[in-house]
């Protein structure tokens, strides 16, 4: 039997996973490498593990929503990611969908009574 905490943690993780693409796309108007992107997201309240972020970045690049370039700083090569034209278009649609869904959920949750 699952506990409340186990169920909540699984559902919370599932909900967060569904928002990561939009969160990442909103922060890549300027080129960022993975670690710097993790820091930006963390500063804004969204913690993401590198084992989640890097595969997501590669997937978004494969889907042509991101572009990447390698740059060498010091002796260290870094892969920088930036949102593509397609990514901007998809991001705009996702933002509109997010706002619509947020409004609906606000109406549903707002109607909830706390006993």
Residue pairs with C-beta under 8 A, 6 or more apart in sequence:
20 48
20 52
20 56
21 56
21 60
21 94
22 91
22 94
22 95
22 98
23 41
23 46
23 48
24 37
24 41
24 53
24 56
24 57
24 60
25 60
25 65
25 83
25 87
25 90
25 91
25 94
26 91
26 95
27 37
27 40
27 41
28 37
28 66
28 81
28 82
28 83
28 87
29 82
29 83
30 82
31 69
31 80
31 81
31 82
32 40
32 80
32 81
32 82
33 78
33 79
33 80
33 81
34 50
34 53
34 54
34 57
34 79
34 81
35 50
37 53
37 57
37 81
38 48
38 50
38 53
41 47
41 48
42 48
57 66
57 68
57 81
60 66
60 81
60 87
61 67
61 68
61 81
64 84
64 86
64 87
65 83
65 84
65 86
65 87
65 90
65 91
66 81
66 82
66 83
66 84
66 87
67 81
67 82
67 83
67 84
68 79
68 80
68 81
68 82
69 79
69 80
69 82
70 77
70 78
70 79
70 80
71 77
71 78
71 80
72 78
83 91
